[in-house]
Amino acid sequence: MIIDRPDRDALRVLFSESSRIHQLTLSDTILSWCDHIPIQGFPQLSELGVYWVYHSPTRVDSDKLSVIFSSAHRVNWNSDSDPRLVQVNGYRLHFLHLAMSRIPVTRVLEVLAACPNLRNADIALKGGHEYTSMSHRERILLPELRSLVLNGTWHLTCLLRSVQAPLLSCLNMNWRNHDPRECNLKALESFLTCSPHLEEIALHGFLKKEHWLISIITNNTNIRKLTVTAQRWKIPPITIKTFELLTRERHGRFVLPHLEKLVYRGARYVPDKIVLCMIESCVSPQNNVDCSSCSRRTCTLKSICLDRGNPMAAEAVARPETICQESGLEAEGKFASRD
């Protein structure tokens, strides 16, 4: 890791062995040391991190780093500087992490368009730049992308509308502000339409209304892992409707027939009976009068986490304990109060 004011003699020795370096992290706002140290190729370099920790008006001289960037397949770019080098060498990248606060989302789209071979992308926008509407254009195709992590505000709506990832299997979204506009859901739905193989989806702070979640569940039936985190101070987006939807059988099958892990953290005010019926329906056949449709369910659910909701009554907690013992289900979360 190269930080501010490094020992140049030590760097000369290290960079003379650049062909042996697999991972390199640069944390410096001034790259004057590059003028005094010959930088050769990095044929073994797999991961490169760039962290400009100080806000400086000085632009990074990207030409000095071009030799390093031309070898990396994984790049972590945590800087307010323009990621031009990422864009120039984007065709080589398989993994990209962008964490920026002063660069508009439209600039991020230009970088992604230059990275057609990405398999994993992690985008964090910290705000600080107003959203700029884009003219209608074809979606940016990322044919190899399997995992996408988005962390930011409503600026990410533009990204959802502009990217197409047909082989995407994992989507993780962390919405960091309260924005209940329907356009956010429309943008996500249009993105998911282009990702028919999605198996894992995590929504943190994104859901503002229950019908948003119901729409996502009913239109993405291949989901194996579903994670929802609701904001504590907002109206809970999950009620009896969602639990009954996950329990009820339609046209001979369940809404999420392949669901293996369910995680819900947030304000939840659902009667114990409804919660238990949903759990029973997902793990084993039950000849229960109240859950008659459960008897035809194939065992799929392996793990469930229910937290930050109303605690179960003491007499009701014994039932999920029994289910876990009989089916091997792993249960986490605060099911009951400390008493």
SEPA-810434 format. One record per residue (C-alpha): x, y, z; residue in three letters. Coordinates in steps of 0.1 Angstrom, whole numbers, plus 5000, padded with zeros to 4 digits. Layout:
N
XYZALA...
This chain:
339
500050005000MET501550334989ILE500550625010ILE501550995011ASP505351075009ARG506650725005PRO510250605007ASP511350634971ARG514350404976ASP512050134989ALA509650184960LEU512450144935ARG513249804950VAL509649694951LEU508649814916PHE511749644902SER509849324911GLU506549444896SER506149124876SER505648944910ARG502949184924ILE499449044926HIS497649314946GLN498449684948LEU496649974967THR497450334960LEU496450584987SER497950924978ASP496751264964THR500151354949ILE501851114925LEU505151304922SER506950984932TRP506050844899CYS508451084882ASP511450944900HIS510550574899ILE510450364867PRO507250174865ILE507149864843GLN504549604835GLY502549414861PHE501649084844PRO500548914876GLN498449204889LEU494949084897SER493549354920GLU494249734921LEU492849974947GLY492950354943VAL491950554973TYR492350934973TRP491451005009VAL491751385008TYR489551614988HIS492051794966SER491452014936PRO494551854920THR493551614893ARG495251274893VAL497651244865ASP496250924851SER498950884825ASP501350794853LYS499150504863LEU498350374828SER500950104830VAL499449974863ILE495849994852PHE496549814819SER497249494839SER494449484865ALA491349264862HIS489849394895ARG489749764903VAL488549944935ASN488150314927TRP487350514958ASN487950864946SER486351184935ASP488751204906SER487351124872ASP487750744866PRO489150794831ARG491750524835LEU488950274845VAL487150364813GLN490250334791VAL491049994804ASN487549874811GLY487549594786TYR490049404808ARG487949434840LEU485949154855HIS485349324888PHE484749694894LEU483949884926HIS483250254922LEU482650474953ALA482350844944MET480551154956SER481251424931ARG480751234898ILE477251224882PRO475550904875VAL475750974838THR479550954841ARG479250624858VAL477150494829LEU479950594805GLU482450394825VAL480150094826LEU479650104788ALA483450064785ALA483449754806CYS481649494786PRO483349194803ASN482349284839LEU481148994860ARG480749174893ASN480049544898ALA479649744930ASP478550104926ILE478350344955ALA477150704949LEU477350924979LYS475251214965GLY476551564961GLY475651584925HIS472251654911GLU470451404889TYR470751484852THR468051344829SER469351144801MET468051134765SER466450814754HIS469050564744ARG469550194741GLU470450014773ARG474049944781ILE474549574776LEU476649394802LEU476449034789PRO478748874815GLU477449054847LEU476448814874ARG476449034905SER475449394910LEU475549594942VAL474049944943LEU474450184972ASN473150534971GLY470150754966THR467450804940TRP470250894915HIS470650524909LEU467250514892THR468950644861CYS471350354863LEU468550094866LEU466850244835ARG470050234814SER471749894821VAL470849554808GLN472349234824ALA470648924810PRO472648674831LEU472448864864LEU471848634893SER472448854923CYS471149214930LEU471849404962ASN470349754966MET470949984996ASN468750294993TRP470050565017ARG467150805017ASN463350805019HIS461950854984ASP458550694979PRO458050794943ARG456650524920GLU459250594894CYS461850414916ASN459750094914LEU459150134877LYS462950174871ALA463649854891LEU460849654874GLU462149754839SER465649644850PHE464449314864LEU462549244832THR465949224814CYS467348984841SER465248664839PRO467848454858HIS467848654890LEU468148424920GLU469148654949GLU467748994956ILE468349214986ALA466449544991LEU467649765020HIS465550075026GLY464150064991PHE460649934997LEU458250215008LYS454950035000LYS453849675003GLU452649654967HIS456249724956TRP457449394972LEU454349204960ILE455049314924SER458749204927ILE457848864942ILE455148784916THR457248884886ASN460548704897ASN459648354905THR463248214903ASN464248384936ILE466148154960ARG467248414985LYS465148724994LEU466348985018THR464249285028VAL465349555054THR462749815063ALA463550155078GLN462650165114ARG460950495114TRP458750435084LYS455450255079ILE456249875076PRO456049765040PRO455149405049ILE451749305064THR449549005063ILE449149035025LYS452848945019THR452948655043PHE449748505029GLU451148554994LEU454248355003LEU451948085018THR449148064993ARG449347824964GLU448347944929ARG447647734899HIS449347424915GLY452547604926ARG453747864951PHE454748214942VAL458348144951LEU458747774946PRO462547784948HIS462948004979LEU465747875002GLU466448175024LYS464148455036LEU465448745056VAL463149025068TYR464349295092ARG462049575101GLY458749675117ALA456449375113ARG452949355128TYR451649025116VAL449748775139PRO451748475151ASP449348235134LYS450048385099ILE453848385104VAL453748015116LEU451547915087CYS454048065062MET457047895078ILE455247555079GLU454247585042SER457747645031CYS459547365049VAL457447055050SER454046905041PRO451546975068GLN447946835072ASN446947155089ASN443247265086VAL444347625086ASP446947575060CYS445447305038SER447447415007SER450647355026CYS450346975022SER451546994986ARG454547214991ARG458047074983THR460547135010CYS462847424999THR463247675027LEU466547625045LYS467047945064SER464748225078ILE465548545096CYS462748755111LEU464049045132ASP463049385145ARG459349305145GLY456749235171ASN457848945193PRO455948615193MET453948505223ALA455748265246ALA453447975237GLU453948035199ALA457748025200VAL457747645207ALA456247575172ARG459147725151PRO461647545175GLU459947215167THR459947295130ILE463647355131CYS464247025149GLN462146825125GLU463146985092SER466647125097GLY465447475092LEU467947745105GLU466148035122ALA467648365132GLU466348685146GLY464348815175LYS461248585175PHE460348655211ALA461048915238SER463748865263ARG461148765289ASP
